[in-house]
Amino acid sequence: MTDELPTERTEPETSGGGSVPFRAGFVSFVGRPNVGKSTLTNAIVGEKIAITSPKPQTTRRAIRGISHRENGQLIIVDTPGIHRPRTLLGERLNALVEATLGDVDVIGFCVPANEKLGPGDRFINERLDDFPRAKKVAILTKVDEASKSEIIDQLTRLGALREWDAVVPISAVTREQLDVLSDVLLSLMPESPPLYESEQTTDEAEDDRIAELIREATLEGAREELPHSLAATVDDREEREDGLLELYASIYVERDSQKGIVIGKSGSRLRDVGERARHEIEALLGRRVYLSLRVKVLKEWQRDPKALGKLGF
């Protein structure tokens, strides 16, 4: 899996009559599971780039979303969460995070306004010292779910952790202060010409985005033991004369018992997964889709280097 960030820059351009320098650069959001990192990515970009789920370690790729603003570009790299790995997959995801955070211009540390700081937050904050190149911004998420006193208390706790380049409270759901956060992040980026074309919102391949939507649909309502064992791939596609796109995809699990859980009684759960995924895929592609799903067992794939390679890790 190749997720190196483009680093080549030429002489910076200016916009707005030459008075304001054009800036472009990379930001990555870090934080505990379910603090709203992927939701924030999607909200800033303005479309669904990263899948979301309350399940830990939902994000498994370095997904780049591009936000185009008048005076610059924010390239948001949504990465897997920093965690203590228990499998070869976990080790590879951590290596991906390390490589990404070592390259970005800004790291946004996300903490929910309605939950007290815990050991996980402090662990991630300490890890930020490993990336001295990046500027650090504290982002207080989910302010729509917190009282004013909770927000003030949490801002005080965040301020005690370190000297931040900025601290911004936001809500990705209500879009409160999203423009403020984007302005702050852009101000911390280097002067640079645009790094992506103006109409581009991600550099993810279409089949990869489709596979992620299938995995997201499978994660919904999944039992606790399933999420880490789930993977999805798009195996084939076929254009029909009537304009319908046929997609053939696979959902991978690690054990036969998990296969039965995903399929459900008489195939009921797999039909629900297919319906949810198809709806999201049609919204992404803007066209009608026929989706065929198969559930396959790839034993202990999280620990098998060959299987990880097959699945793109």
C-alpha positions as CSV (number, residue, x, y, z in Angstrom):
1,M,0.0,0.0,0.0
2,T,1.6,3.3,-1.1
3,D,0.5,6.4,0.9
4,E,3.5,8.7,0.5
5,L,2.6,12.4,0.5
6,P,3.7,14.5,-2.4
7,T,6.3,16.9,-1.1
8,E,7.5,18.7,-4.2
9,R,6.7,22.4,-4.1
10,T,7.6,25.2,-6.5
11,E,7.4,28.9,-6.0
12,P,4.3,30.0,-4.2
13,E,1.5,31.7,-6.0
14,T,-0.7,34.5,-4.6
15,S,-4.4,35.0,-4.9
16,G,-6.8,37.9,-4.5
17,G,-4.7,40.4,-6.6
18,G,-1.4,39.1,-5.2
19,S,-1.9,40.4,-1.6
20,V,-2.7,37.1,0.1
21,P,-0.3,34.2,-0.3
22,F,-1.7,30.9,-1.5
23,R,-1.1,28.1,1.0
24,A,-1.3,24.4,0.6
25,G,-0.4,21.6,2.9
26,F,-1.3,18.4,4.8
27,V,-3.1,18.0,8.1
28,S,-3.9,14.8,10.0
29,F,-6.4,14.4,12.8
30,V,-5.5,12.1,15.7
31,G,-7.4,11.0,18.8
32,R,-9.1,8.2,20.6
33,P,-11.6,6.0,18.7
34,N,-15.0,7.7,18.1
35,V,-13.9,11.3,18.8
36,G,-15.1,12.4,15.3
37,K,-12.0,12.4,13.2
38,S,-13.5,10.9,10.0
39,T,-16.7,12.9,10.5
40,L,-14.6,16.1,10.7
41,T,-12.7,15.1,7.6
42,N,-15.9,14.7,5.7
43,A,-17.4,17.9,7.0
44,I,-14.4,20.0,5.9
45,V,-14.1,18.4,2.5
46,G,-17.9,18.7,1.9
47,E,-18.5,15.1,0.9
48,K,-18.1,11.6,2.3
49,I,-14.5,10.7,1.9
50,A,-13.9,8.5,5.0
51,I,-16.4,5.9,6.3
52,T,-17.6,6.4,9.9
53,S,-18.5,4.0,12.6
54,P,-18.4,3.9,16.4
55,K,-16.3,0.7,16.1
56,P,-12.6,1.2,17.1
57,Q,-10.0,1.2,14.3
58,T,-12.6,1.8,11.5
59,T,-10.1,3.7,9.4
60,R,-7.4,1.5,7.9
61,R,-6.0,3.6,5.1
62,A,-4.4,7.0,4.8
63,I,-7.3,8.6,3.0
64,R,-6.7,12.1,1.6
65,G,-9.5,14.5,1.3
66,I,-9.0,17.9,-0.4
67,S,-10.7,21.1,0.8
68,H,-10.4,23.9,-1.8
69,R,-10.5,27.4,-0.3
70,E,-10.1,30.8,-1.9
71,N,-6.5,31.3,-0.7
72,G,-5.3,27.7,-0.4
73,Q,-5.8,23.9,-0.2
74,L,-6.1,21.8,2.9
75,I,-5.3,18.2,2.2
76,I,-6.7,16.1,5.1
77,V,-5.1,12.7,5.7
78,D,-7.5,10.5,7.6
79,T,-5.4,7.8,9.2
80,P,-5.9,4.8,11.4
81,G,-5.9,5.7,15.1
82,I,-2.7,5.4,17.2
83,H,-3.1,2.3,19.3
84,R,-1.1,-0.6,20.9
85,P,-1.1,-3.3,18.2
86,R,-2.1,-6.9,18.8
87,T,-1.8,-8.3,15.3
88,L,0.4,-7.8,12.2
89,L,-2.4,-5.7,10.7
90,G,-2.2,-3.5,13.8
91,E,1.6,-3.2,13.4
92,R,1.2,-2.2,9.8
93,L,-1.5,0.4,10.6
94,N,0.7,1.9,13.2
95,A,3.6,2.1,10.8
96,L,1.3,3.8,8.3
97,V,0.3,6.4,11.0
98,E,4.0,7.0,11.9
99,A,4.9,7.6,8.3
100,T,2.0,9.9,7.7
101,L,2.4,12.0,10.8
102,G,6.1,12.3,10.0
103,D,5.2,14.0,6.7
104,V,2.2,16.3,7.5
105,D,2.5,20.0,8.2
106,V,-0.1,20.1,11.0
107,I,-1.5,17.5,13.4
108,G,-5.0,18.2,14.9
109,F,-5.5,16.5,18.2
110,C,-9.2,15.8,18.6
111,V,-10.8,15.5,22.0
112,P,-14.6,15.4,22.6
113,A,-16.0,18.2,24.7
114,N,-18.4,15.9,26.6
115,E,-15.8,13.4,27.9
116,K,-13.0,13.9,30.4
117,L,-9.4,13.4,29.3
118,G,-8.3,9.8,29.9
119,P,-5.2,7.7,29.6
120,G,-5.8,7.2,25.9
121,D,-5.8,11.0,25.3
122,R,-2.6,11.4,27.4
123,F,-0.9,8.6,25.5
124,I,-1.6,10.2,22.2
125,N,-0.6,13.6,23.4
126,E,2.8,12.2,24.5
127,R,3.2,10.6,21.1
128,L,2.9,14.0,19.4
129,D,6.4,14.8,20.7
130,D,7.6,12.1,18.2
131,F,6.7,14.4,15.3
132,P,8.5,17.7,15.9
133,R,8.1,18.9,12.3
134,A,4.3,19.3,12.5
135,K,2.6,22.2,14.2
136,K,0.0,21.0,16.8
137,V,-3.6,22.2,17.0
138,A,-6.0,21.1,19.7
139,I,-9.5,20.5,18.4
140,L,-12.4,20.2,20.9
141,T,-15.0,18.2,19.1
142,K,-18.7,17.6,19.7
143,V,-19.4,20.9,21.4
144,D,-23.0,20.5,20.4
145,E,-23.2,17.7,23.0
146,A,-21.6,19.6,25.9
147,S,-22.6,22.4,28.2
148,K,-20.7,25.7,28.3
149,S,-19.1,24.8,31.6
150,E,-18.0,21.4,30.2
151,I,-16.5,23.2,27.2
152,I,-14.6,25.7,29.4
153,D,-13.3,22.9,31.7
154,Q,-12.1,20.8,28.8
155,L,-10.4,23.8,27.2
156,T,-8.5,24.3,30.4
157,R,-7.4,20.7,30.6
158,L,-6.3,20.8,26.9
159,G,-4.3,24.0,27.6
160,A,-2.5,22.3,30.4
161,L,-1.2,19.4,28.2
162,R,1.2,21.5,26.1
163,E,1.7,24.8,24.2
164,W,-0.6,24.5,21.2
165,D,-0.3,26.5,18.0
166,A,-4.0,26.9,18.2
167,V,-7.0,25.6,20.2
168,V,-10.4,25.5,18.4
169,P,-13.7,24.2,19.7
170,I,-16.0,22.8,16.9
171,S,-19.0,20.7,16.0
172,A,-18.7,18.7,12.7
173,V,-22.4,17.8,13.0
174,T,-23.8,21.3,13.3
175,R,-20.8,22.8,11.4
176,E,-20.1,25.2,14.3
177,Q,-16.7,26.9,13.9
178,L,-15.7,24.7,10.9
179,D,-14.8,27.7,8.9
180,V,-12.7,29.0,11.8
181,L,-10.9,25.7,12.1
182,S,-10.2,25.6,8.3
183,D,-8.9,29.2,8.4
184,V,-6.6,28.4,11.4
185,L,-5.3,25.2,9.7
186,L,-4.7,27.0,6.4
187,S,-2.8,29.8,8.2
188,L,-0.3,27.2,9.5
189,M,0.4,25.8,6.1
190,P,3.4,26.7,4.0
191,E,3.1,29.0,1.0
192,S,2.7,26.8,-2.0
193,P,0.9,26.5,-5.3
194,P,-2.1,24.2,-5.5
195,L,-1.1,20.5,-5.0
196,Y,-4.3,19.1,-6.6
197,E,-6.7,20.0,-9.4
198,S,-9.5,22.3,-8.3
199,E,-12.3,19.7,-8.9
200,Q,-10.5,16.8,-7.1
201,T,-11.8,16.0,-3.6
202,T,-9.8,12.8,-2.9
203,D,-7.0,10.7,-4.5
204,E,-8.7,7.5,-3.4
205,A,-9.4,5.0,-6.2
206,E,-13.1,4.5,-6.9
207,D,-13.0,0.8,-6.2
208,D,-11.3,1.4,-2.9
209,R,-14.0,3.9,-1.9
210,I,-16.7,1.4,-2.9
211,A,-15.0,-1.4,-0.9
212,E,-14.9,0.9,2.2
213,L,-18.6,1.7,1.8
214,I,-19.3,-2.0,1.8
215,R,-17.2,-2.5,4.9
216,E,-19.0,0.4,6.6
217,A,-22.4,-1.2,5.9
218,T,-21.1,-4.5,7.2
219,L,-19.8,-2.9,10.4
220,E,-23.3,-1.4,11.2
221,G,-24.8,-3.6,13.9
222,A,-21.8,-6.0,13.8
223,R,-21.1,-8.0,17.0
224,E,-18.2,-6.9,19.1
225,E,-15.9,-9.6,17.9
226,L,-16.4,-8.9,14.2
227,P,-15.2,-5.4,13.3
228,H,-11.5,-6.1,13.3
229,S,-12.0,-9.3,11.3
230,L,-13.9,-7.6,8.4
231,A,-12.4,-6.6,5.1
232,A,-13.9,-5.9,1.7
233,T,-12.7,-5.8,-1.9
234,V,-14.3,-5.0,-5.3
235,D,-13.5,-8.0,-7.5
236,D,-15.1,-7.1,-10.9
237,R,-17.4,-4.6,-12.6
238,E,-19.4,-4.7,-15.7
239,E,-21.3,-2.0,-17.7
240,R,-24.7,-3.0,-19.0
241,E,-26.2,-1.6,-22.1
242,D,-29.1,-0.1,-20.1
243,G,-26.7,2.0,-18.1
244,L,-26.7,-0.2,-15.0
245,L,-23.3,-0.8,-13.4
246,E,-22.8,-4.4,-12.1
247,L,-20.4,-4.6,-9.1
248,Y,-19.1,-7.9,-7.7
249,A,-17.5,-7.6,-4.3
250,S,-16.3,-9.8,-1.5
251,I,-16.5,-9.5,2.3
252,Y,-13.7,-11.3,4.1
253,V,-13.9,-12.7,7.6
254,E,-11.4,-14.9,9.6
255,R,-13.6,-17.8,10.7
256,D,-16.5,-19.9,9.5
257,S,-18.6,-18.9,12.5
258,Q,-18.1,-15.2,11.5
259,K,-19.3,-16.0,7.9
260,G,-22.6,-17.2,9.3
261,I,-23.0,-14.0,11.4
262,V,-22.4,-11.8,8.4
263,I,-24.8,-13.7,6.2
264,G,-27.5,-14.0,8.9
265,K,-30.6,-16.3,8.9
266,S,-31.5,-17.2,5.4
267,G,-29.2,-14.5,4.1
268,S,-31.2,-11.7,5.8
269,R,-28.3,-9.7,7.2
270,L,-26.3,-9.9,4.0
271,R,-29.3,-8.5,2.1
272,D,-29.5,-5.6,4.5
273,V,-25.8,-5.0,4.2
274,G,-26.1,-5.0,0.4
275,E,-29.0,-2.6,0.4
276,R,-27.3,-0.1,2.7
277,A,-24.0,-0.4,0.7
278,R,-25.8,-0.1,-2.7
279,H,-27.6,3.1,-1.6
280,E,-24.3,4.7,-0.5
281,I,-22.5,3.6,-3.7
282,E,-25.2,5.0,-5.9
283,A,-24.9,8.3,-4.1
284,L,-21.1,8.3,-4.6
285,L,-21.3,7.4,-8.3
286,G,-24.5,9.2,-9.2
287,R,-25.9,6.2,-11.1
288,R,-27.8,2.9,-10.7
289,V,-25.9,0.0,-9.4
290,Y,-26.4,-3.8,-9.1
291,L,-24.3,-5.1,-6.2
292,S,-23.4,-8.7,-5.7
293,L,-21.8,-9.7,-2.4
294,R,-20.0,-12.9,-1.4
295,V,-18.7,-13.7,2.1
296,K,-15.4,-15.5,2.1
297,V,-13.2,-16.9,4.9
298,L,-9.6,-15.9,4.9
299,K,-8.3,-17.6,8.0
300,E,-6.5,-15.3,10.5
301,W,-5.9,-12.8,7.7
302,Q,-4.9,-10.1,10.2
303,R,-1.8,-12.1,11.2
304,D,-0.9,-13.5,7.7
305,P,1.5,-11.4,5.6
306,K,0.3,-13.0,2.3
307,A,-3.4,-12.4,3.1
308,L,-2.7,-8.8,4.2
309,G,-1.0,-8.3,0.8
310,K,-4.0,-9.7,-1.0
311,L,-6.3,-7.3,0.8
312,G,-4.1,-4.3,0.1
313,F,-2.3,-3.9,3.5
